[in-house]
Each structure stands twice: as C-alpha cells, then as structure tokens.
Amino acid sequence: MRIALCNEVIAGKSLAEQCAFAAALGYDGLELAPFTLGEQPHLLGTTERTRIRGTVEAAGLTVVGLHWLLVTPKGLSITSPDKNVRANTIDVMRRLIDLCAALGGTVLVHGSPAQRGIATGDTHQTARARAVECWAAVAETAERAGVSYCIEPLSKDQTPIVNTLKEAAEIVAQIGSPAIRTMLDTSSAGLSETQSLPELIDQWLPTGLVAHVQVNDRNRRGPGQGTEKFAPVFAALKRNRYTGAVSVEPFDYIPDGPAAAARAIGYVRGILEAQA
C-alpha cells in the first residue's frame, strides 16, 4: 500500500515545498486537487504538465491521482438543468482525465459535492440521471487513458446524489465500463453507511469495484484525530490484498495543515508497522 497526502492540506506551500515536506514525513505520493494547480488546470499544456510531474518525482514521490475535480473553473455541474453547463463540465472532466494520465496518476476521485446538487424544481431522479449521463460520457476517455474514474459516495450533509457504496456500485454497473469505478472515503462512509468500515471493505473490495481509498475521521479531521479506529481498516485492506494508494484527506486541519499531515502519517505508519 502506498500512502499519499491530498495536497490541498498543505496548499500554502509551493508544489516543490509540498513535495519536499511530504517526502520528509514519509508519504509515498501526492493526490492532487486540480484547483491547487491554477484557475484553468484542465488547460495546462505539455510543458507545465511535464514540470509538475518532474517536481513530484524529483522528491521521490508519485502523483497517485486527482480529486476534488470540479472546483475550478467556476460554474461546473453534472446535475445542472442547463445542457450547455453539463457539456462544458464533461469537457473539463475529459481534459482532467488526460491531465491525470500525463502526470502519472492512475485514479480520479469524483467528489465535488457542490457540483452535483439538485436544482430548484428538479427531482432526485432527474438530477441523478444527469449525473450518470455525465459519468458515462467520460468512460471512453478514461479507458483510453488507462485510469480509473471513481464515483465517490459522499455523506448526505454534502450532497443528496450518491451517498453509499451500494448506490455507487449500481451506477458503475449501469455504465458498464471497466474505467468507471468507485472508492471508499472513510469519513463519508462513517456517516452514511450502516456497516462498519471493515465490513464495507470485506464486502466491496472482492468485487473489484473499489479502486481507491481515502482516510479521514468522520469528524473530518485526519485519521487518529477522532473516534474512528483505523487499525481494523488497514487490517481489512491487507486481508483483501489491497495494493492501491491510501490517501490522507482531512478537511479540518488541527492545529494546522502541516501538523495534521505530520500527525496522520505517523499514526498510519505506526499501524502498518504494527501489522507487518
């Protein structure tokens, strides 16, 4: 298992500083939020993509993938009633897939709750259908790029569209592309699922539908900064022979981003060493 850090946690630093800091702490890679790369990250050219990848790899890290995909440019939505908005969003999604592959990443995590809400006057069924249409529209691009595009189940306080692994798996089956998969975010799962995290892992990892894992406490702080016990989570991942990346993704940085990142990797590495 590779342990990565979601880079917005230390976004106050330059990319080179982020890489040096994460590597010194013992992370294996970065999971990049495109908005940290600029206002138009989907339009980055070959030279800039090469620079970003080179900066990460020079520090001994890899880009494991992208997440928080639709923050920028502004005005994106996969559930908007406006077909032009959805078409523009699909275009951005496809370009981010190509960006991910160019950076050496293998997974994109489609969370972006603000860009998958239900518009006034719409029904849940209509909004969900539009979201599925957008996800299906990028499947071929993801297949060609050799990446997994993951539909992220998020807690109901963030979005009404896709809250559980079962819901995500149903959409993955409906689309029917090997490139469209799902993932486990432990914070959202802790709030939305009826099963424990190890039970979810035991149920869903053998299906091959889960391509990625993000770890955070249900209180939205880093692993080890709340009530969730992560030793059973990593034991379940090992039991199911998970070999992908596990990305640390706190949202509430206590006492600050760098300290939260440092505390999390120490906690996770301690678990892995104890289980070795």
C-alpha atoms as one frame of an Amber mdcrd trajectory, in Angstrom:
protein
   0.000   0.000   0.000   1.241   3.446  -0.911   0.307   6.258   1.478  -0.372
   9.592  -0.199  -1.288  13.052   1.007  -4.034  15.147  -0.556  -2.037  18.228
  -1.412  -4.611  20.906  -0.546  -3.822  20.127   3.107  -0.529  21.972   2.631
  -1.580  24.207  -0.263   0.027  27.232   1.393   3.359  25.871   0.208   4.654
  25.829  -3.369   4.425  22.492  -5.161   8.154  21.903  -4.681   7.795  22.657
  -0.966   4.764  20.370  -0.714   6.738  17.545  -2.270   9.787  18.032  -0.053
   7.610  18.252   3.060   5.506  15.170   2.219   8.573  13.121   1.321  10.350
  14.099   4.543   7.326  12.978   6.555   7.293   9.580   4.879   4.493   9.836
   2.330   4.846   7.913  -0.916   2.895  10.277  -3.128   0.538  13.196  -3.561
  -3.104  13.169  -4.592  -3.524  16.482  -6.365  -6.546  18.763  -6.242  -6.556
  20.459  -9.672  -7.583  23.829  -8.246  -4.210  23.997  -6.483  -2.556  23.993
  -9.920  -4.286  27.116 -11.219  -7.584  28.594 -12.363  -7.678  26.516 -15.557
  -5.953  23.259 -14.599  -7.662  21.301 -17.376  -5.936  23.546 -19.928  -2.371
  23.060 -18.691  -0.028  22.431 -21.611   2.582  19.772 -22.114   5.423  21.884
 -20.709   3.594  22.631 -17.462   2.424  19.044 -17.077   5.979  17.829 -17.519
   7.195  20.357 -14.944   4.615  19.289 -12.365   5.348  15.600 -12.801   9.063
  16.217 -12.706   8.784  18.238  -9.498   6.863  15.467  -7.763   9.110  12.664
  -8.965  12.293  14.577  -8.150  11.243  14.404  -4.496  10.878  10.624  -4.722
   7.080  10.771  -4.825   4.442   9.902  -7.396   1.169  11.520  -8.350  -1.362
   8.861  -7.374  -4.229  10.753  -8.967  -6.579  13.726  -8.855  -9.536  14.558
  -6.622 -11.939  17.459  -5.902 -12.159  17.769  -9.654 -14.740  20.451 -10.382
 -13.896  23.343  -8.059 -12.449  25.319 -10.931 -13.205  26.699 -13.450 -16.341
  28.131 -11.881 -19.852  27.181 -12.884 -19.443  23.446 -13.435 -22.158  20.905
 -12.615 -23.071  17.351 -13.603 -26.687  17.852 -12.490 -27.476  21.293 -13.915
 -30.691  21.595 -15.966 -28.614  23.615 -18.460 -27.280  21.183 -21.071 -24.542
  23.650 -22.035 -23.257  23.675 -18.453 -23.218  19.886 -18.434 -21.461  19.743
 -21.808 -18.778  22.135 -20.566 -18.419  20.075 -17.387 -17.969  16.868 -19.391
 -15.278  18.583 -21.458 -13.424  19.597 -18.284 -13.773  16.054 -16.887 -12.266
  14.569 -20.052  -9.379  17.023 -20.017  -8.688  16.265 -16.339  -8.529  12.577
 -17.194  -5.816  13.354 -19.731  -4.056  15.573 -17.184  -4.094  12.776 -14.616
  -2.556  10.311 -17.058   0.096  12.827 -18.139   1.099  13.352 -14.510   1.459
   9.608 -13.964  -1.714   9.251 -11.927  -3.998   6.255 -12.196  -7.158   7.359
 -10.396  -9.542  10.314 -10.411 -11.933  10.759  -7.473 -15.166  12.487  -8.439
 -16.451  14.006  -5.228 -17.185  17.687  -5.885 -20.444  17.824  -3.873 -21.233
  21.437  -4.755 -21.306  20.467  -8.422 -23.791  17.597  -8.006 -26.712  19.079
  -6.135 -30.392  19.129  -7.049 -31.532  22.311  -8.783 -34.694  24.047  -7.673
 -37.672  22.369  -9.297 -35.776  19.178 -10.147 -36.362  15.758  -8.650 -33.727
  13.479  -7.201 -34.342  11.045 -10.057 -33.760  13.710 -12.706 -30.581  15.014
 -11.082 -29.204  11.507 -10.613 -29.915  10.638 -14.250 -27.991  13.700 -15.414
 -25.057  12.780 -13.178 -24.984   9.239 -14.560 -25.094  10.626 -18.091 -22.035
  12.783 -17.390 -20.087   9.949 -15.776 -20.913   7.646 -18.675 -19.789  10.307
 -21.153 -16.196  10.214 -19.872 -15.848   6.435 -19.717 -14.232   6.022 -23.120
 -11.696   8.774 -22.403 -10.770   7.101 -19.112 -10.417   3.729 -20.824  -8.059
   5.180 -23.430  -6.013   6.944 -20.764  -5.702   3.792 -18.658  -7.069   5.388
 -15.482  -9.906   4.620 -13.090 -12.561   7.325 -12.786 -14.161   6.853  -9.367
 -17.654   7.907  -8.349 -17.219   8.932  -4.728 -20.073   8.239  -2.290 -20.387
  11.291  -0.063 -22.343  11.861   3.142 -25.838  13.292   2.913 -24.807  16.552
   4.555 -22.655  17.210   1.469 -24.833  16.019  -1.416 -28.075  14.083  -1.997
 -26.603  12.334  -5.058 -24.843   9.006  -4.289 -24.302   8.533  -0.567 -23.365
   4.846  -0.251 -21.108   2.314  -1.912 -24.190   0.334  -2.943 -25.576   3.365
  -4.812 -22.234   3.982  -6.492 -21.874   0.306  -7.430 -25.302   0.352  -9.069
 -24.236   3.282 -11.254 -20.926   1.620 -12.097 -22.840  -1.488 -13.205 -25.266
   0.647 -15.211 -22.430   2.363 -17.106 -20.624  -0.910 -17.648 -17.117   0.427
 -18.290 -14.009  -1.040 -16.627 -12.715   2.515 -16.220 -15.689   3.732 -14.161
 -15.368   2.508 -10.591 -15.974   3.693  -7.053 -13.907   4.308  -3.921 -14.076
   4.442  -0.138 -13.884   7.712   1.774 -13.850   6.663   5.416 -15.318   9.920
   6.738 -18.353   9.861   4.452 -18.756   6.111   4.898 -18.697   6.514   8.657
 -21.580   8.977   8.387 -23.662   7.339   5.644 -23.223   3.580   5.816 -24.892
   1.168   8.232 -21.950  -1.256   8.185 -18.599  -0.704   9.831 -15.639   0.287
   7.680 -14.011  -3.177   7.869 -17.329  -4.783   6.927 -17.623  -2.491   3.916
 -14.097  -3.350   2.833 -14.757  -7.078   3.184 -17.934  -6.763   1.129 -16.816
  -4.438  -1.656 -13.094  -4.955  -2.271 -13.564  -8.505  -3.610 -15.944  -7.127
  -6.264 -13.137  -5.198  -7.949 -15.265  -2.066  -7.992 -13.254  -0.131  -5.381
 -10.202   1.465  -6.952  -9.101   3.870  -4.228  -9.282   4.675  -0.509  -9.169
   7.978   1.360  -8.744   8.007   5.133 -10.170  10.628   7.444 -12.244  10.553
  10.611 -15.984  11.099  10.474 -15.326  14.369  12.340 -13.466  15.442   9.143
 -10.087  15.538  10.858  -7.177  13.312   9.997  -7.000   9.628  10.900  -6.150
   9.323  14.569  -7.774  12.642  15.463 -11.226  11.284  16.213 -13.130   8.237
  17.418 -12.709   6.027  14.343 -10.311   3.110  14.818  -8.136   2.678  11.742
  -6.144  -0.407  12.696  -9.134  -2.616  11.728  -9.476  -0.632   8.485  -5.896
  -1.317   7.418  -6.178  -4.914   8.587  -9.213  -5.333   6.307  -7.354  -3.735
   3.385  -4.443  -6.132   3.900  -6.818  -9.083   4.311  -8.346  -8.268   0.950
  -4.921  -7.751  -0.688  -5.475  -4.106  -1.494  -2.430  -2.775  -3.342  -3.646
   0.667  -4.371  -2.999   4.016  -2.756  -4.463   5.173   0.542  -4.694   8.956
   0.630  -4.852  11.037   3.782  -7.578  13.666   3.331  -8.521  15.692   6.406
 -10.757  18.723   5.938 -10.496  20.195   9.426  -6.810  20.891   9.993  -5.923
  20.690  13.687  -3.828  22.570  14.637  -2.959  23.410  11.019  -2.426  21.671
   7.684   1.254  20.733   8.026   0.778  19.477  11.589  -2.315  17.484  10.593
  -0.362  15.895   7.722   2.530  15.031  10.039   0.312  13.554  12.726  -1.645
  11.471  10.208   1.361   9.815   8.580   2.871   8.985  11.969  -0.404   7.376
  13.035  -0.829   5.411   9.788   2.792   4.260   9.614   2.554   3.119  13.247
  -0.447   0.948  12.366   1.247  -0.533   9.304   4.440  -1.301  11.194   2.467
  -2.999  13.970   0.632  -5.122  11.407   3.709  -6.048   9.375
